[in-house]
């Protein structure tokens, strides 16, 4: 009887611990060097998953569990129609991609705009002013579409035309009218042979549900001249895309790189962003996973990177690398990850499936580190953001 009582009591105790909402445990905080702001996370695979905002001391200032439908990704502060808003993606996920919609929320966390159906890997709203001084917003979205293809060259029998592959699209959308301004398709431009990930497991290509994700588009950025930079995780390549006709101008990394990478590499990357662009020199930030859960083993440790691309000499070099404070015990992040260059040149990093965020000075000094989720859980946040916070009611 005593043993039974103890077991029941232990079970109740474990259940209580397991139901604690995500927390942020700060382990490093150099207040003189850290940029002021708030931390935006959307922890998953934890109780009370959803969008959260924390201050730099780790205090929860907004709990959004249950306020959006399904899984939440890309929760961030954004500007829409010249006002500070909140953006997020909500929906369902399986086999590494999602089906849902991006939403824009007001300062009371009410949805004021829902965009067309999309995947979760990218949702950004950017602002522009044209030559006539007209202001406009543009939303960038990703869409994953399973389509039939003959995949017999990749080990998938072509009986009854059963091969399926994911066609990754990115779209530029007018968020007011939902009109698609630009639509790009991976299958129209990138051959299947560029992929490092073969049909396997849940993406074996045998059915629509298990379509082969050969490309895995995970970020979109626009250059000042109108071209786009996109990141493909499964080809380990950054592509420059013509904003006029969608053709590929160049490839950085992967099997068909147009550039020589000088004494560095990246693999299965996420979140490629433009830091600056001057003449022939392009400075980019990215999260280098160095690991893909479909390809074993990890090639190395994950890190944030700032790289310089010279389009005249066709060379690329590493300017800065930001390592995880847990690198000594190994920290390959198999999924997600983000790098955000903020004020003072500081770099804020979300470590994806490694449930932590860090901030570094431009020269690499760690000035902030915090872990989230219940200790021992599988908490993760696809991206993490640092920015302003006003208006949301708890």
N, C-alpha and C positions, 0 to 999 in steps of 0.2 A: 504493500500500500504506500509506504514511504517513497519507494523508487518511482511508482506511478505518479505520485504527487509532484516529485522533483522534475520528472520528464515533462509533465503538463505545464509546470511553472516555467521551465526553460523554453518550451515552445511559445508560450505567451510572451516571454521576454524577447525572443528572437523576432516574433511577429511585430512587436512594438518597435524594435530597432529598425526593422526592414521598412516600416511605413513612415520613417522620418523623411520630410521633403529634402531636396538637395540643398547642401550647405556649401559655403566657400571658406576653406581653411587657409588663411594667409600665413606663409612661412618666411617670406622675404618682403620687406617694405622699406625702401630708402626714400623717405618722404621728400628729401631735398632734390631728388632726381626724377621721381615719377611724375608723369604728366597727369594733372587732375582729370577726373572723369568717372564714368560708371561702366561696369562690366555687364555686357549682354550675353547670356547663354541660353541655350535650349537643350538642357540635358535629356537624354533618352535612356531607355532600358533601366529606369529607376522608378520607384514609387513617386507619384505626383509629378510625372514628367511634364515638360511644357516650357514656356518662356519665363525667364527670371532676369531680374536686374539686381546687381549687388553694388554696394559702395566699396571703396578700396580697403576698408577695414574688414570686409567680409559680411557686413550686415545686409540682410535681404530687404530691399526697398520696394520690390514688386514681385508677387507670386502669381504667375499666370496659368497654373495648372487648371485644365478644364475650361479655359476661356476660349480656346480654339479647338477645331475638330481634328481628331486623330493625332498623328505625329507632327511635331513642329520643328522646322529647320529655318536657318537664315534669319533669326530674330535680330533686329537691328534698328537703330534710329535712322530716319531717312527724311528727305525733304520732298514734299509733293505740293505742287501749286504754291510754291514759295512759303510753305508753312512746315514747321517741324512736326513730323509724324513718326509712326512706327511701322515697320514692314516685317512680314513673316511669310513663310510658306506652311500650308497645312494640307494633310492628306494621308495616304497610306504608302508604305514602302515594302519592297520585296526584291531580293536578288540584286541589291545595290542601286536601285533607282526607284522613283516614286511616281504616283499618280495623284494629283490634287490641284490646288490653285494658290497663287500668290495673292496676298491681301494687304491693303493699306489701312491703318487704324488711326483713329483720332486720339486726343489726349485723355479720353476716357476709355480707351481700348475697345471702341466700337468700330466695326468694319465700315469704312466709308467707300471702299472700292475693292472689287474682286476682279482679278484679271483672268484671261483665258486659261484653260487647263494646261498644266505644266508639270515638269519634274522639279525636284528640289535642289538640284545642284547649282543653280544660279538664279538669283533674284536681286537685281540692282535697279535703282532709279537714278538716272543722271540728268543734269540740267544743261541746257545750251541756250545761247543767245545768237540769233542769226545776224546777217549783215544789216538788216532793217531794224534791229533792236528787239525783235520778237522773242519772247521767252517760251521755252517748251521743255516738257519732261519726256524722257524716253525710258521705258522699262526693258531690261534684258532678261530673257527667260530661256530655259532649256526644256526640250521635249524629247522623250525617248519613245520611239514608235517601233514595235515589232513588225517586220515584214518578211515575206517568203523569199528565200534565195537558195540556189543550188550550192550546198556547202560540202559536197562530196570530196573536194580537194582538201578539206580540213577534218575529215574523218566522220562526217555526218552523212549517213546513207540518204540518197536522194529518192528513195522509193515514195511514190505518191506525192512528190514535191513537198516533202515534209520539213525541209530545212528552214530555220527561222533565225534572223539576225536583227539586232537593234540598229535602227537608223537614228542617229543622234542629230537633233536640230538645235540651232540657237535662233532665237527670234528677237528682233527689236520691235517693240510694240508701243503704240501711243496709249498711255494708260487712261486717258480721258475717253477716247472712242473705242478702245480695244482693237483698233486697226493694226494689222501686221505691216510694219514698214519694211522689214528685211527678214528673209527666211533662208537659212543655210542648212544643207543636208550633208552629213558625213559620207554617206554612200555615194553621193554624186561626185565626191572629190577625193576621197581617201580609200585606196584599195584595202581589202581585208588582210592582205599579206603584211601590212605595216604593224599589225597587232602583235604584242608579246603574250597575250592571253588566248589560249586555245579554247575551243568549246569544251566545257567541263562542268561537272556537278550541276548546280542550279541554273547554269547558263550553258547547257550542253547543246543547244540549237535544235533539239528534237521536237519542240512544240512552241506555240506562241507564248505560253507561260514561262518556258525556260529558254527563251531566245538568247542567242550568243551576243553578249555585250562586248563587241570587238573594239569599240572606240572609247566609250565612257568619257563624255564631255563633262567637265566639271567647273569651268569658269570662262567668262567672256569679259573682255575689256575693249574699249574703243580708243583708237589713236586719234590725235588731233586732226589728221588729214582725212579721216573718215574710214580708214581700214580698221579691222578688228584683230585682236589677239585672242586665241582660244587655247585652252589646255585640254589635252587628251591623256587621261591617266593610263589607258591600256596600250597606247603606242609610245608613252613616255616622251611626248613631243609637244612643243608649243608651235602653233601655226599662225602665220600672218595671213589674213583673209582680205581680199579686195572688197571694199565696201560698195563697189560698182557692180561686179558680176559674180562675186563669191569665189573666184579662183584663188588658189594658194600661191602667195607671193614668195614665201620661204618657210622652211621648217627649221626649228632649233631643237636638237636632240633627237633621239629615236634612231630608227634604222636608216633613214634617208636625210640626215641632217645636212643643211647647206652651210653650216658653220663648224669651225673647229673649236671645241670646248677646251680651253687652256687650263690644264691641271685641276679640273673639277668635273663633276657629273651630277645629274639628277635622275630620279627614277620614280614613276608612279605619282607624280607631283599633283598638287592642288593649288588653287587660288593664285593664279598668275595675274599680277597687277602692274600697271605702268606707274613708275615712280617719277620719271622725267623723260623728256625727249628733246634732244638738241642736235640738229643737223643729222649726221650719220650715227649718232650715239643714242642708244635707247637703254634706260636703266629700269630693270624689272625686279619685283619681289615675288617670291613663291615659297610655298611650303613643300619641301622635298621629303616625301614619305620614305623613300628608299625601300619601300616594302609594299607589296600587293598581296592581298589575302588569297588570290588565285594562283600566285606564283611563289613557290617556296624554294629556298629559305629567304629571309630578309637579306638584302645586299649590304645594309649598314644601318646606322642610326638616323632617325628622322632629324630634320633641322629646318630652321628658317634661313633663306638665302636672299641676298641682294646681288644681282648679276648685271654686268654691263655688256651690251651687245653692240658691236660695230658692224653696221650693214655695208660699209665700204670694203673693209678688210675681211669680212665674213669670219670674224672671230668673236668669241664670248669669253669673259673672264669673271671670276668670283671676286666681288668687292668685300662682302661681309658674310659670315656664317654665324648663326645664333643657335647654340646647342641647348638641349634640355638640362635642367639641374639634376635630373635623374639619369644622365647619360652613362654614369659609371656602372649602373646595374642593367643597362640596356633599355632603350625606349622606342623601338620601332612602332610608329603609329600606322596601323594597317588601314585606317579609314579616316577621311576628313583631314582637317587642318587648315589654318589660315594665318596670313601675315599681313599686318596693317601698319604702315608707316604713319606715325602721328606727329604731334608738335615736337619741336626741338630735335627732330630727326630720330626720336625714340621709335622702337619697333615693338608692337604688341602682338603676341603669338597665341593662337588657340591650337592646342596639340591634338585635336581630333579625338581618336579613340584612346589616347593617353589623357586622362581626365584632369588636365591642368591648364592654366594660362600663365604666361610670363610677360614681363616687359624688360627691354634691354636698351641701354644707350646705343647711339649709332655705332660706337666703336666696340660694342659687344658686352659691356659690363651688365650683369644681371642686377636689376634694381627692384624687381617685383616678381613674386611667384606665389601661386595659390592653387590648391586642389579642390575639386568639387565632387559632390555625390557622397553617399554613405561609404565610409571606409570598407574596402573589400568588395564593393559593388562593381558592376560593369558599366558605370556611368560614362557617357561620352557626349560631346557636342560637336556637330558637324563643323561649325565655325564658331568663333567668339569675336565679339566686337567691343571696342571702347569708344564711348561717346557721351553726349549730353543726355540728361534725363529730367523731364518735367512732366507733370500732369497726371500720370497714371495713378488711379486710386487702388490701394491694396485690395 
